Amino acid sequence: MSDPSTLYLGLIGSAIAGLATGVGALPVLLIRQISQNTQGIMLGFGAGVMLAATSFSLIVPGLEAAAELVPNNSAYAAGVITLGIALGAVFLWLSHQYFPHEHFFKGREGSNQINLKRVWLFIVAITIHNFPEGLAVGVGFGGEDVSNAIALAVGIGLQNMPEGLVVALSLLAEKYSRREALLISLMTGMVEPLGGIIGAGAVTLARPILPIAMGFAAGAMLFVISDEIIPESNRLGYEKAGTIGVMVGFVVMMILDVTLG
């Protein structure tokens, strides 16, 4: 039987992280564009935060949880996390293959059999991106280390803020109004509470799946980082700006994990 307090924590933590997308988009009410160099740094920052969160808040605790289930068997712990990472990556890969969606910079992906307005294709793309983040927060709160889960939620919220602004500015470039850009950015973050409650619920219903669930969330996030965020941060020759952002974001999340976790 699941613990209601864990479900609430997973829901609240992922909802706050998701709302940060809308908070980050607020400057769109005052500005219409930022330089591509700055966008590269912001996206790189988000990738760095997610990379550190994946390492310190999902993979390391997942290995520890697996070691508690089967003591003195490091091969088992490594194998379980590896399986989880592979499953998470396959889940995201299949989502990209079969859900029609469109990225602002990479263009259209997925099935072409369903005709949707371009803005909805963008929303589907960001939803695919944000779901594993909410799932990661939920899985984090499903574990026993609440401080680690708080650090994870804060870190994902931090990376959602620059992402929300970039999305909103891209919508302005597509001739949407400031209000529409802000609301759509906010809406894209609201899939995270769904992922949060699924992650927390799954772990609390069956505690032994915690290691593989952490690996799954880590694999999904690694796929997003490598397939979407880093390529977009490096677009148009601004690789150095994206790299600086990745390094700063990684260090910020590492400090959060050490101080909060």
Backbone bond lengths (Angstrom), bond angles and torsions (degrees), N, CA, C in turn:
res aa  C-N    CA-C-N  psi(-1)  N-CA   C-N-CA  omega(-1)  CA-C   N-CA-C  phi
1 M - - - 1.476 - - 1.523 109.58 -
2 S 1.342 116.49 135.02 1.456 119.52 -177.00 1.514 111.70 -76.62
3 D 1.296 116.13 150.93 1.450 122.99 178.20 1.526 108.53 -87.17
4 P 1.362 117.86 116.55 1.466 119.47 -177.64 1.513 113.34 -57.31
5 S 1.352 117.63 -35.49 1.466 119.32 -178.97 1.522 110.98 -64.38
6 T 1.326 117.20 -36.20 1.458 120.61 177.98 1.520 110.85 -66.64
7 L 1.338 116.51 -41.51 1.461 120.59 177.80 1.522 110.82 -62.03
8 Y 1.339 116.58 -42.74 1.463 120.48 179.12 1.526 110.95 -63.15
9 L 1.327 116.03 -43.76 1.463 119.44 179.51 1.525 110.79 -62.82
10 G 1.331 116.28 -43.07 1.465 119.96 178.35 1.518 111.73 -62.33
11 L 1.340 115.65 -41.35 1.466 120.46 179.86 1.525 110.96 -67.29
12 I 1.336 116.93 -46.88 1.465 120.86 -177.46 1.531 110.74 -66.73
13 G 1.341 116.46 -45.20 1.465 119.62 -179.42 1.513 112.45 -61.35
14 S 1.326 117.10 -44.77 1.466 119.98 -179.56 1.521 111.33 -71.52
15 A 1.357 117.30 -31.96 1.470 119.89 177.87 1.528 110.63 -66.50
16 I 1.332 117.01 -41.79 1.466 120.13 177.93 1.530 110.60 -63.55
17 A 1.335 115.92 -42.74 1.469 119.45 177.98 1.523 110.53 -62.17
18 G 1.339 116.84 -40.19 1.458 120.49 178.99 1.518 112.74 -67.80
19 L 1.333 116.82 -39.64 1.466 120.72 179.13 1.523 111.75 -63.04
20 A 1.332 116.20 -26.13 1.461 119.42 179.35 1.528 111.46 -60.63
21 T 1.339 117.06 -25.25 1.471 120.14 176.59 1.520 110.17 -61.73
22 G 1.347 116.02 -45.05 1.458 120.08 177.92 1.517 112.74 -68.47
23 V 1.340 116.45 -37.50 1.466 120.16 177.96 1.527 110.06 -62.56
24 G 1.327 115.88 -42.86 1.461 119.59 179.40 1.509 113.19 -63.95
25 A 1.357 116.01 -26.51 1.463 120.37 -179.15 1.528 113.21 -82.26
26 L 1.325 118.63 -8.22 1.470 121.39 -175.93 1.530 114.09 -56.18
27 P 1.351 119.28 -38.14 1.471 118.26 179.21 1.520 114.48 -58.75
28 V 1.344 116.79 -14.79 1.457 119.00 179.47 1.525 111.42 -63.54
29 L 1.338 116.57 -18.84 1.462 120.81 177.12 1.528 111.49 -71.42
30 L 1.343 116.35 -18.45 1.459 120.58 -176.45 1.525 113.49 -113.13
31 I 1.338 116.93 -28.84 1.466 119.90 -177.12 1.528 109.96 -123.49
32 R 1.308 116.18 156.93 1.462 120.59 -179.86 1.523 112.64 -108.61
33 Q 1.306 117.98 -20.77 1.453 119.41 179.92 1.518 111.19 -160.16
34 I 1.318 115.41 156.41 1.457 122.52 172.05 1.528 106.17 -129.88
35 S 1.314 116.16 160.60 1.465 119.06 -176.09 1.526 110.58 -65.21
36 Q 1.328 115.38 153.19 1.454 120.36 178.09 1.518 111.16 -63.99
37 N 1.324 116.43 -31.90 1.454 120.59 176.56 1.527 110.76 -61.49
38 T 1.353 115.58 -44.36 1.466 120.50 178.74 1.520 111.04 -66.14
39 Q 1.337 116.35 -39.93 1.460 119.35 176.96 1.525 110.88 -60.37
40 G 1.336 116.68 -40.54 1.460 120.28 178.42 1.517 111.82 -61.08
41 I 1.347 116.24 -43.12 1.469 120.29 178.03 1.525 110.78 -63.31
42 M 1.334 117.12 -43.30 1.466 121.18 -177.93 1.524 111.45 -64.35
43 L 1.331 116.39 -44.90 1.459 119.52 178.70 1.526 110.68 -66.80
44 G 1.329 116.70 -39.68 1.454 119.98 176.91 1.522 111.44 -62.12
45 F 1.336 116.52 -40.04 1.464 120.94 176.84 1.531 110.33 -57.27
46 G 1.342 115.94 -46.26 1.452 119.64 178.82 1.521 111.88 -61.16
47 A 1.343 116.58 -40.67 1.461 120.20 178.86 1.525 110.88 -64.38
48 G 1.342 117.24 -40.54 1.464 120.76 179.37 1.512 112.16 -64.24
49 V 1.338 116.27 -42.26 1.473 120.37 177.72 1.527 110.09 -61.46
50 M 1.345 116.20 -46.50 1.460 119.62 -178.96 1.523 111.65 -64.68
51 L 1.323 116.52 -37.42 1.464 120.06 -179.93 1.530 110.74 -64.54
52 A 1.330 116.76 -44.49 1.462 120.22 178.43 1.524 110.93 -67.46
53 A 1.340 116.94 -39.86 1.461 120.27 178.50 1.522 110.40 -62.25
54 T 1.325 115.87 -41.16 1.465 120.12 178.10 1.528 110.69 -60.89
55 S 1.330 116.18 -42.69 1.464 120.60 -176.86 1.520 112.40 -72.26
56 F 1.361 115.45 -56.41 1.457 120.25 -169.79 1.529 114.01 -85.69
57 S 1.335 117.83 -28.10 1.465 120.16 -173.96 1.518 113.27 -105.80
58 L 1.324 118.31 -8.69 1.470 120.48 179.41 1.533 111.71 -124.23
59 I 1.336 117.30 -57.30 1.463 119.06 -173.97 1.531 111.74 -69.07
60 V 1.337 117.39 -48.25 1.477 119.65 -178.82 1.530 111.06 -63.25
61 P 1.359 120.11 -50.10 1.477 118.84 176.37 1.528 112.65 -62.27
62 G 1.346 116.98 -33.19 1.459 119.78 177.96 1.518 111.58 -64.06
63 L 1.337 116.72 -42.37 1.465 120.86 176.72 1.535 110.69 -62.42
64 E 1.329 116.44 -40.24 1.465 120.22 179.31 1.526 111.04 -65.80
65 A 1.356 116.42 -41.11 1.461 119.98 179.22 1.522 111.27 -65.30
66 A 1.340 116.28 -39.22 1.466 119.89 178.34 1.524 110.85 -66.65
67 A 1.331 116.83 -37.32 1.464 121.11 179.19 1.531 111.48 -65.63
68 E 1.341 116.80 -31.27 1.464 120.20 177.68 1.527 111.21 -71.20
69 L 1.347 116.28 -33.26 1.467 119.71 -179.99 1.521 111.35 -71.09
70 V 1.330 116.16 -41.38 1.478 121.02 179.10 1.525 107.76 -129.52
71 P 1.326 117.54 87.23 1.474 120.81 -176.54 1.529 112.48 -61.05
72 N 1.325 114.33 151.85 1.475 122.11 175.11 1.528 112.87 58.50
73 N 1.305 116.58 33.61 1.470 120.08 178.40 1.525 108.12 -141.33
74 S 1.337 115.11 79.94 1.461 119.53 -177.09 1.527 111.96 -66.66
75 A 1.355 116.44 -28.51 1.465 119.53 179.11 1.527 110.26 -64.78
76 Y 1.325 117.17 -37.88 1.467 120.64 177.80 1.530 110.33 -63.66
77 A 1.323 116.10 -46.22 1.463 120.08 -178.97 1.528 110.70 -60.53
78 A 1.322 116.41 -46.86 1.460 120.23 179.92 1.529 111.10 -63.65
79 G 1.326 116.38 -39.54 1.463 120.63 -179.01 1.516 112.35 -65.95
80 V 1.330 117.14 -42.07 1.467 120.90 -179.99 1.520 110.66 -63.81
81 I 1.323 116.88 -45.92 1.468 119.83 -179.59 1.527 110.46 -66.21
82 T 1.323 116.87 -39.15 1.468 120.01 177.92 1.524 110.86 -61.74
83 L 1.334 116.67 -42.89 1.466 120.60 177.28 1.517 110.75 -61.26
84 G 1.333 116.68 -44.13 1.456 120.23 179.42 1.519 112.00 -62.12
85 I 1.342 116.70 -44.05 1.466 120.55 179.13 1.529 110.25 -60.86
86 A 1.338 116.40 -43.22 1.467 119.93 179.89 1.528 111.09 -62.87
87 L 1.333 117.20 -43.27 1.465 120.69 179.81 1.526 111.32 -64.03
88 G 1.338 116.64 -40.68 1.463 120.24 178.83 1.511 111.73 -63.91
89 A 1.327 116.52 -41.66 1.459 120.43 179.41 1.526 111.11 -66.61
90 V 1.327 117.14 -41.11 1.471 120.79 178.74 1.524 110.23 -64.23
91 F 1.327 116.92 -40.54 1.469 120.86 177.96 1.523 111.27 -58.19
92 L 1.333 116.77 -45.90 1.472 120.01 179.65 1.517 110.85 -69.09
93 W 1.331 117.43 -38.89 1.464 120.77 179.34 1.525 110.28 -62.03
94 L 1.329 117.72 -45.14 1.465 120.87 178.64 1.525 110.88 -65.18
95 S 1.337 117.22 -37.38 1.466 120.50 177.23 1.524 110.31 -60.21
96 H 1.325 116.31 -42.95 1.459 120.14 178.69 1.527 111.55 -67.20
97 Q 1.323 116.28 -33.50 1.451 119.86 -177.13 1.524 112.83 -72.21
98 Y 1.340 116.72 -38.85 1.464 119.79 -167.43 1.524 115.27 -112.02
99 F 1.327 118.66 -13.82 1.456 119.97 175.01 1.522 108.84 -97.24
100 P 1.336 117.86 120.63 1.471 118.73 178.43 1.520 110.14 -65.78
101 H 1.325 116.55 129.09 1.454 120.63 -179.77 1.517 108.83 -158.53
102 E 1.319 115.68 167.33 1.460 120.29 -178.30 1.512 109.84 -142.61
103 H 1.336 115.51 131.37 1.467 121.47 176.20 1.525 109.03 -91.92
104 F 1.322 115.44 152.14 1.461 119.57 179.20 1.518 111.37 -62.42
105 F 1.328 117.45 -33.27 1.453 119.85 -173.26 1.524 112.83 -113.24
106 K 1.349 118.57 -30.05 1.454 121.03 -178.11 1.525 112.53 -88.33
107 G 1.318 117.37 -18.28 1.452 120.00 -178.65 1.517 112.20 89.72
108 R 1.333 116.26 -162.48 1.455 122.48 -171.46 1.521 111.45 -82.21
109 E 1.348 115.66 142.48 1.456 122.37 175.76 1.516 108.45 -138.90
110 G 1.338 116.12 167.99 1.455 121.29 175.71 1.510 112.66 85.81
111 S 1.329 114.94 -171.37 1.465 121.71 -177.68 1.518 111.25 -63.18
112 N 1.336 116.77 140.25 1.457 122.29 176.84 1.527 112.19 -99.41
113 Q 1.333 116.47 9.00 1.451 119.62 -175.31 1.525 112.48 -79.32
114 I 1.322 117.32 -19.64 1.461 120.89 -178.11 1.518 108.40 -107.11
115 N 1.327 116.98 124.21 1.454 121.65 179.96 1.525 109.67 -93.88
116 L 1.313 116.34 119.40 1.454 122.14 178.52 1.521 108.67 -131.25
117 K 1.337 115.53 153.34 1.450 119.04 173.13 1.527 109.40 -61.44
118 R 1.329 115.09 150.69 1.467 119.72 -173.19 1.523 111.78 -58.77
119 V 1.323 118.52 -38.65 1.461 119.93 -178.58 1.523 110.89 -62.44
120 W 1.333 117.52 -35.79 1.461 119.64 179.20 1.518 111.17 -71.78
121 L 1.324 116.77 -30.26 1.457 119.76 174.19 1.527 110.39 -65.06
122 F 1.353 116.59 -38.30 1.461 120.51 175.51 1.531 110.32 -63.24
123 I 1.338 115.45 -44.48 1.461 120.26 -177.71 1.530 110.65 -62.69
124 V 1.336 116.75 -41.79 1.467 120.24 177.78 1.529 110.38 -61.70
125 A 1.346 116.54 -41.72 1.463 120.63 179.71 1.523 111.24 -60.03
126 I 1.322 116.70 -46.50 1.468 119.80 -177.20 1.523 110.46 -72.50
127 T 1.338 117.09 -30.64 1.457 120.88 175.65 1.526 110.39 -63.61
128 I 1.340 116.58 -44.65 1.468 120.65 176.45 1.522 110.07 -59.17
129 H 1.318 116.04 -37.47 1.464 122.65 179.76 1.527 111.04 -68.85
130 N 1.340 117.64 -44.45 1.461 121.15 -171.40 1.520 114.33 -81.65
131 F 1.320 117.97 -24.93 1.463 119.56 -177.27 1.530 112.61 -56.56
132 P 1.341 119.17 -48.46 1.469 117.79 -179.86 1.523 113.60 -63.71
133 E 1.332 117.10 -25.72 1.464 118.89 176.84 1.527 110.14 -66.91
134 G 1.331 116.35 -46.06 1.467 119.63 176.23 1.516 111.53 -62.84
135 L 1.330 116.28 -40.07 1.461 121.19 178.05 1.526 110.38 -59.89
136 A 1.335 116.31 -42.08 1.463 120.57 -179.97 1.521 111.43 -62.21
137 V 1.339 116.47 -42.84 1.470 119.82 179.10 1.522 110.20 -64.08
138 G 1.333 116.90 -44.41 1.453 120.53 179.61 1.512 112.36 -61.60
139 V 1.330 116.52 -44.15 1.462 120.60 177.94 1.527 110.03 -62.83
140 G 1.340 115.98 -38.50 1.462 119.67 178.45 1.514 112.08 -60.14
141 F 1.341 116.55 -44.74 1.465 119.80 178.94 1.525 111.65 -72.91
142 G 1.324 117.08 -20.57 1.456 120.10 175.99 1.512 112.62 -72.52
143 G 1.330 116.94 -19.33 1.462 121.11 175.23 1.516 110.68 -78.76
144 E 1.310 115.85 -175.72 1.466 120.50 -176.29 1.521 112.72 -91.44
145 D 1.319 118.17 -13.68 1.465 121.69 -175.64 1.528 109.28 -97.66
146 V 1.335 116.11 90.43 1.464 120.94 -177.14 1.523 110.83 -67.27
147 S 1.335 117.73 -35.40 1.467 119.94 -179.54 1.518 111.05 -64.04
148 N 1.321 117.05 -36.93 1.462 121.32 176.19 1.535 109.86 -64.81
149 A 1.328 116.66 -40.98 1.465 120.99 179.33 1.522 110.93 -65.42
150 I 1.334 117.34 -38.01 1.464 120.55 177.81 1.523 110.28 -63.74
151 A 1.336 116.73 -43.40 1.464 120.20 177.77 1.524 110.34 -60.57
152 L 1.328 116.70 -40.50 1.461 121.44 178.87 1.522 110.91 -63.54
153 A 1.336 116.67 -45.74 1.465 120.64 -179.99 1.526 111.17 -63.31
154 V 1.328 117.25 -42.29 1.466 121.17 178.82 1.528 110.23 -63.67
155 G 1.324 115.88 -43.75 1.460 119.50 -179.56 1.515 112.53 -62.95
156 I 1.319 117.21 -44.40 1.462 120.14 179.38 1.524 110.45 -67.38
157 G 1.326 116.71 -36.73 1.466 119.12 174.63 1.520 111.74 -61.08
158 L 1.336 116.47 -40.70 1.467 120.68 178.47 1.527 111.55 -62.36
159 Q 1.323 116.94 -42.67 1.462 118.46 -178.73 1.526 111.41 -74.42
160 N 1.333 117.13 -22.92 1.469 119.72 177.39 1.526 112.36 -70.94
161 M 1.327 117.63 -26.75 1.465 119.99 -175.64 1.532 113.00 -65.95
162 P 1.332 119.21 -53.95 1.474 117.24 176.78 1.520 112.10 -64.09
163 E 1.326 116.86 -33.14 1.464 119.65 177.77 1.525 110.77 -62.60
164 G 1.340 116.48 -42.02 1.463 120.13 179.04 1.515 111.87 -61.26
165 L 1.331 116.92 -39.93 1.464 120.12 179.58 1.523 111.24 -67.66
166 V 1.322 117.43 -42.54 1.462 120.54 179.39 1.523 110.61 -62.40
167 V 1.329 116.82 -41.70 1.466 120.52 178.37 1.523 110.80 -63.03
168 A 1.332 116.07 -45.65 1.463 119.68 -178.71 1.529 111.52 -63.28
169 L 1.327 117.11 -41.98 1.459 120.38 178.84 1.526 111.35 -65.66
170 S 1.327 116.04 -36.42 1.462 119.45 177.19 1.519 111.17 -65.81
171 L 1.320 116.85 -36.34 1.464 120.55 176.70 1.521 110.91 -66.70
172 L 1.329 117.03 -37.46 1.473 119.34 175.43 1.519 110.39 -60.75
173 A 1.324 115.69 -40.04 1.460 119.36 179.17 1.525 111.52 -65.22
174 E 1.342 116.57 -23.64 1.462 121.39 177.28 1.539 111.69 -89.43
175 K 1.345 116.28 14.09 1.468 123.63 174.48 1.527 114.03 75.98
176 Y 1.342 116.96 22.49 1.455 119.02 172.19 1.525 108.63 -85.08
177 S 1.326 116.30 153.87 1.460 120.09 179.64 1.522 109.92 -72.76
178 R 1.327 116.40 164.74 1.465 120.38 178.81 1.529 110.54 -59.71
179 R 1.333 115.80 -42.77 1.467 119.59 -179.26 1.519 110.94 -63.56
180 E 1.327 117.22 -44.67 1.461 120.82 178.82 1.525 110.86 -62.46
181 A 1.333 117.13 -42.53 1.460 120.68 179.75 1.528 111.37 -61.28
182 L 1.337 116.22 -41.48 1.462 120.53 179.83 1.525 111.02 -66.78
183 L 1.333 117.15 -45.42 1.460 120.93 -177.51 1.523 111.68 -66.48
184 I 1.332 116.71 -40.35 1.464 119.40 179.37 1.522 110.48 -66.39
185 S 1.332 117.47 -40.82 1.464 120.68 177.17 1.529 110.81 -60.54
186 L 1.330 115.98 -43.41 1.469 120.21 178.25 1.526 110.60 -62.99
187 M 1.329 116.23 -42.79 1.460 121.01 -177.43 1.522 111.62 -62.77
188 T 1.328 116.62 -36.70 1.464 118.98 -178.58 1.531 112.23 -65.60
189 G 1.339 116.99 -26.32 1.459 119.58 178.96 1.519 113.45 -79.94
190 M 1.351 116.87 -13.89 1.452 119.99 -173.80 1.521 114.18 -80.22
191 V 1.342 116.64 -0.23 1.465 118.98 171.96 1.528 110.38 -78.46
192 E 1.325 117.08 -18.61 1.464 119.75 -176.38 1.530 113.33 -64.42
193 P 1.353 119.94 -39.86 1.473 117.87 175.67 1.520 113.20 -60.04
194 L 1.343 117.44 -32.48 1.468 119.94 176.55 1.521 109.91 -63.42
195 G 1.342 116.29 -47.81 1.455 119.46 176.81 1.518 111.81 -62.21
196 G 1.342 116.35 -36.55 1.460 121.27 -179.08 1.515 112.76 -62.70
197 I 1.326 116.67 -46.27 1.470 119.27 -176.72 1.533 110.60 -73.24
198 I 1.349 116.92 -32.07 1.470 119.58 175.61 1.529 110.08 -65.47
199 G 1.344 116.42 -45.37 1.461 120.23 -179.27 1.514 112.52 -64.12
200 A 1.345 116.97 -47.05 1.462 120.58 -179.64 1.518 111.19 -65.34
201 G 1.341 115.92 -40.85 1.464 120.01 -178.73 1.510 112.29 -65.17
202 A 1.331 116.20 -42.98 1.463 119.89 -178.65 1.519 111.30 -62.88
203 V 1.329 116.32 -42.95 1.463 120.03 -177.03 1.527 111.57 -69.65
204 T 1.344 116.69 -40.59 1.464 118.62 -178.23 1.524 111.89 -73.34
205 L 1.323 117.58 -27.10 1.462 120.18 176.99 1.523 111.08 -70.87
206 A 1.314 116.68 -34.47 1.464 120.63 -178.17 1.522 108.44 -141.47
207 R 1.307 117.16 88.12 1.460 122.38 -175.25 1.532 113.50 -54.11
208 P 1.347 119.46 -36.47 1.474 118.84 -179.69 1.526 114.41 -62.21
209 I 1.350 118.37 -16.70 1.466 117.95 -179.98 1.532 112.03 -84.32
210 L 1.346 117.79 -0.38 1.469 120.73 -177.82 1.538 112.09 -53.53
211 P 1.341 120.10 -48.64 1.475 118.31 -178.65 1.529 113.02 -59.83
212 I 1.333 116.75 -46.16 1.461 118.51 -177.63 1.526 110.84 -70.46
213 A 1.351 117.02 -31.09 1.464 120.11 176.68 1.524 110.79 -66.93
214 M 1.326 116.70 -40.07 1.467 119.93 176.59 1.527 110.66 -65.18
215 G 1.336 116.05 -40.16 1.458 119.47 176.57 1.522 111.43 -64.01
216 F 1.326 116.77 -40.56 1.470 121.55 179.11 1.524 110.42 -60.30
217 A 1.342 116.19 -49.25 1.465 120.21 179.36 1.525 110.63 -61.92
218 A 1.337 116.91 -39.33 1.467 120.64 178.77 1.521 110.97 -64.39
219 G 1.334 116.93 -43.60 1.460 120.36 179.76 1.512 112.40 -63.45
220 A 1.340 116.27 -41.31 1.462 120.21 178.57 1.526 110.72 -63.24
221 M 1.336 116.46 -42.34 1.457 119.62 -179.92 1.524 111.52 -69.06
222 L 1.329 117.46 -39.11 1.467 120.22 177.63 1.527 110.87 -61.59
223 F 1.327 116.44 -38.53 1.466 120.35 178.22 1.520 110.40 -62.54
224 V 1.332 116.52 -45.06 1.467 120.75 179.45 1.522 110.93 -62.34
225 I 1.334 116.50 -43.75 1.469 120.73 -179.18 1.523 110.82 -60.13
226 S 1.336 116.08 -48.61 1.458 120.83 -174.31 1.520 113.09 -76.83
227 D 1.336 116.43 -38.08 1.462 120.18 -173.34 1.525 112.95 -85.15
228 E 1.350 117.01 -28.09 1.457 119.35 -172.65 1.521 113.97 -120.88
229 I 1.333 116.52 -59.00 1.464 118.57 -166.21 1.525 112.10 -70.49
230 I 1.329 117.75 -49.65 1.469 118.99 -178.60 1.522 111.63 -63.83
231 P 1.351 120.08 -44.86 1.467 118.18 176.37 1.529 113.07 -58.52
232 E 1.345 117.26 -37.84 1.454 119.33 179.33 1.523 111.55 -71.50
233 S 1.335 117.35 -34.16 1.471 119.59 178.54 1.529 111.18 -69.68
234 N 1.327 117.10 -22.34 1.462 121.45 -177.45 1.520 114.11 -98.54
235 R 1.314 117.09 5.24 1.466 120.17 -173.11 1.528 111.30 -66.82
236 L 1.308 114.64 155.35 1.467 122.84 173.38 1.533 113.21 58.36
237 G 1.339 116.57 28.90 1.458 119.48 172.83 1.513 115.68 82.42
238 Y 1.363 118.23 15.31 1.468 119.93 -179.96 1.527 110.85 -102.83
239 E 1.340 115.40 44.72 1.458 119.70 -176.97 1.522 112.30 -62.87
240 K 1.331 117.24 -39.52 1.466 120.39 -177.81 1.530 110.44 -64.10
241 A 1.327 116.98 -41.60 1.463 120.17 178.68 1.524 110.31 -62.25
242 G 1.340 116.23 -43.85 1.462 119.98 178.41 1.515 111.67 -63.01
243 T 1.340 116.65 -39.48 1.461 120.93 -179.61 1.519 111.31 -65.66
244 I 1.335 116.83 -41.77 1.473 120.32 176.32 1.523 110.14 -59.58
245 G 1.332 115.87 -43.93 1.460 120.24 178.84 1.518 111.78 -60.80
246 V 1.339 117.18 -43.53 1.469 121.29 179.30 1.524 110.39 -59.55
247 M 1.332 117.09 -45.59 1.465 120.40 -176.78 1.526 111.58 -67.17
248 V 1.336 116.26 -42.60 1.469 119.26 178.75 1.526 110.24 -64.54
249 G 1.335 116.88 -45.36 1.460 120.36 179.75 1.516 112.24 -61.09
250 F 1.336 116.47 -40.41 1.469 120.41 179.57 1.527 110.59 -62.19
251 V 1.339 116.19 -45.34 1.462 120.28 -178.81 1.526 111.13 -65.87
252 V 1.338 117.11 -41.76 1.468 120.74 178.89 1.521 110.24 -59.37
253 M 1.334 117.58 -46.75 1.462 120.53 -179.21 1.511 111.10 -67.73
254 M 1.336 118.14 -35.97 1.459 121.13 176.54 1.521 110.70 -61.02
255 I 1.344 116.12 -42.87 1.467 120.06 178.70 1.520 110.30 -65.32
256 L 1.334 117.28 -42.33 1.468 120.52 176.94 1.522 111.18 -58.73
257 D 1.322 115.81 -44.48 1.464 119.02 -178.28 1.513 111.52 -65.01
258 V 1.331 117.14 -38.60 1.473 120.52 -179.43 1.533 110.64 -70.59
259 T 1.338 116.72 -42.15 1.467 119.77 -175.05 1.540 113.55 -80.80
260 L 1.354 115.90 -35.36 1.469 119.41 -179.33 1.520 112.48 -95.52
261 G 1.330 115.75 -30.89 1.466 119.14 -175.42 1.510 112.90 -93.70
